[in-house]
Amino acid sequence: MTDERPSPRADLWSAVFWIVLGGAIVVASWRMDRLPHLNAPAYTVPGLVPGLLGAVIALFGVLLGVRAARQGAGGVPGGFDADGWRRVGLVLALCLGYAVGLVGNAPFWLGTFLFVSLFVLIFEYPQRKERGQVVRGAVMALVYGACTSAVVSLVFERVFLVRLP
């Protein structure tokens, strides 16, 4: 595994993806029910947080695109090698497993803990193995999973007052 930075061209195409995704999230959030029959204040409407997150994603996509353009980006990216496609497939499998398999079928905190822990464990494994730190890496993955699960659950339940599945 190398520490090469993505090319400006790859960054440009990534920026397009993030801008489109962020925009789609904003549009979907805008279309969500605003609960007028409950006289809900504007800061409690269901689409507010996803809409803000979508806007931030799109904004960072724009910033990534501007940086790529300044570095001379243009054209279609050269593509991934076999390892790159394997990593993309792993990300998709993990995200779909979390969204389809865990959310709604397991307590939210447990699903999030499992997802984050497994994600960190899988993607840090090659570096940890190379340094002889596999056990330490597994422990850290569990710590990251536990902390992320706790913080996300508490923030959504206590700050945003969202009941999680």
C-alpha positions as CSV (number, residue, x, y, z in Angstrom):
1,M,0.0,0.0,0.0
2,T,1.4,3.4,-1.0
3,D,0.9,6.8,0.5
4,E,0.3,8.5,-2.8
5,R,-2.2,11.3,-3.0
6,P,-5.1,11.1,-5.4
7,S,-4.5,12.9,-8.7
8,P,-6.2,16.3,-9.1
9,R,-8.4,14.7,-11.8
10,A,-9.6,12.0,-9.3
11,D,-10.3,14.8,-6.8
12,L,-12.3,16.7,-9.4
13,W,-14.5,13.7,-10.1
14,S,-14.8,13.0,-6.4
15,A,-15.9,16.6,-5.9
16,V,-18.7,16.1,-8.5
17,F,-19.9,13.0,-6.6
18,W,-19.9,14.8,-3.3
19,I,-21.7,17.9,-4.7
20,V,-24.4,15.7,-6.3
21,L,-24.8,13.6,-3.1
22,G,-25.0,16.7,-0.9
23,G,-27.5,18.4,-3.2
24,A,-29.7,15.2,-3.3
25,I,-29.6,15.1,0.5
26,V,-30.6,18.8,0.8
27,V,-33.5,18.3,-1.7
28,A,-34.7,15.1,0.1
29,S,-34.5,16.9,3.4
30,W,-36.5,19.9,2.1
31,R,-39.3,17.6,0.9
32,M,-39.6,16.0,4.4
33,D,-42.8,16.7,6.4
34,R,-42.4,19.8,8.5
35,L,-45.1,18.6,11.0
36,P,-47.3,21.7,10.9
37,H,-50.1,19.9,12.6
38,L,-47.9,19.5,15.6
39,N,-46.9,23.2,15.6
40,A,-43.3,22.1,15.6
41,P,-40.7,24.8,15.9
42,A,-38.4,25.3,12.9
43,Y,-35.4,23.9,14.7
44,T,-37.1,20.6,15.4
45,V,-38.3,19.7,11.9
46,P,-37.1,16.2,10.8
47,G,-35.2,17.5,7.7
48,L,-33.1,20.1,9.4
49,V,-30.1,18.1,10.5
50,P,-29.9,16.0,7.3
51,G,-30.3,19.1,5.2
52,L,-27.5,20.9,7.0
53,L,-25.3,17.9,6.7
54,G,-26.1,17.6,3.0
55,A,-25.2,21.3,2.5
56,V,-21.9,20.8,4.3
57,I,-21.1,17.8,2.2
58,A,-21.9,19.8,-1.0
59,L,-19.8,22.7,0.3
60,F,-16.8,20.5,0.9
61,G,-17.3,19.0,-2.5
62,V,-17.1,22.5,-4.0
63,L,-13.9,23.2,-2.0
64,L,-12.4,19.9,-3.2
65,G,-13.3,20.8,-6.8
66,V,-11.8,24.2,-6.5
67,R,-8.6,22.7,-5.1
68,A,-8.5,20.1,-7.9
69,A,-9.0,22.8,-10.5
70,R,-6.2,24.9,-9.1
71,Q,-3.9,21.9,-9.3
72,G,-4.7,21.5,-13.0
73,A,-7.4,18.8,-13.0
74,G,-9.2,17.9,-16.1
75,G,-10.5,14.9,-18.0
76,V,-11.6,11.5,-16.8
77,P,-9.6,9.9,-14.0
78,G,-7.4,6.9,-14.9
79,G,-9.4,4.6,-12.6
80,F,-8.6,2.3,-9.7
81,D,-6.2,-0.6,-9.6
82,A,-7.4,-4.0,-8.3
83,D,-6.8,-3.0,-4.7
84,G,-8.7,0.2,-5.1
85,W,-11.8,-1.6,-6.5
86,R,-11.5,-4.2,-3.6
87,R,-11.6,-1.3,-1.1
88,V,-14.6,0.3,-2.8
89,G,-16.4,-3.0,-2.7
90,L,-15.6,-3.4,1.0
91,V,-16.9,0.0,1.8
92,L,-20.1,-0.6,-0.2
93,A,-20.6,-4.0,1.5
94,L,-20.0,-2.6,5.0
95,C,-22.3,0.4,4.4
96,L,-25.1,-1.7,2.9
97,G,-24.7,-4.3,5.7
98,Y,-25.1,-1.5,8.3
99,A,-28.0,0.2,6.6
100,V,-29.9,-2.9,5.5
101,G,-28.8,-5.5,8.0
102,L,-28.2,-3.7,11.3
103,V,-30.3,-0.5,11.4
104,G,-33.8,-1.5,12.5
105,N,-32.8,-5.1,13.2
106,A,-30.5,-4.5,16.1
107,P,-30.4,-1.7,18.7
108,F,-28.9,1.4,17.0
109,W,-26.0,1.6,19.5
110,L,-25.0,-2.0,18.8
111,G,-25.3,-1.7,15.0
112,T,-23.2,1.4,15.1
113,F,-20.6,-0.2,17.4
114,L,-20.3,-3.2,15.1
115,F,-20.1,-1.1,11.9
116,V,-17.5,1.3,13.1
117,S,-15.4,-1.4,14.8
118,L,-15.4,-3.7,11.8
119,F,-14.7,-0.8,9.4
120,V,-11.7,0.4,11.4
121,L,-10.4,-3.1,11.9
122,I,-10.6,-4.0,8.2
123,F,-9.1,-0.9,6.8
124,E,-6.3,-0.5,9.4
125,Y,-5.4,-4.3,9.4
126,P,-2.7,-4.1,6.6
127,Q,-0.8,-1.3,8.4
128,R,-1.2,-2.9,11.8
129,K,0.0,-6.2,10.5
130,E,3.0,-4.6,8.9
131,R,4.0,-3.0,12.3
132,G,3.1,-6.1,14.4
133,Q,0.3,-4.3,16.1
134,V,-2.7,-6.4,15.2
135,V,-4.0,-6.9,18.7
136,R,-3.5,-3.2,19.5
137,G,-5.4,-2.3,16.3
138,A,-8.3,-4.6,17.2
139,V,-8.5,-3.1,20.7
140,M,-8.4,0.5,19.2
141,A,-11.1,-0.5,16.6
142,L,-13.3,-1.6,19.5
143,V,-12.6,1.6,21.4
144,Y,-13.4,3.7,18.3
145,G,-16.6,1.7,17.8
146,A,-17.7,2.1,21.4
147,C,-17.0,5.9,21.5
148,T,-18.6,6.6,18.2
149,S,-21.7,4.6,19.2
150,A,-22.0,6.3,22.5
151,V,-21.6,9.8,21.2
152,V,-23.9,9.4,18.2
153,S,-26.6,7.7,20.3
154,L,-26.4,10.3,23.0
155,V,-26.4,13.3,20.6
156,F,-29.3,12.1,18.6
157,E,-31.4,11.0,21.7
158,R,-30.5,13.9,24.1
159,V,-29.7,16.9,21.8
160,F,-31.9,16.2,18.7
161,L,-34.6,14.3,20.7
162,V,-34.7,11.5,18.1
163,R,-35.7,8.0,19.2
164,L,-33.3,5.6,17.6
165,P,-34.3,2.1,16.4
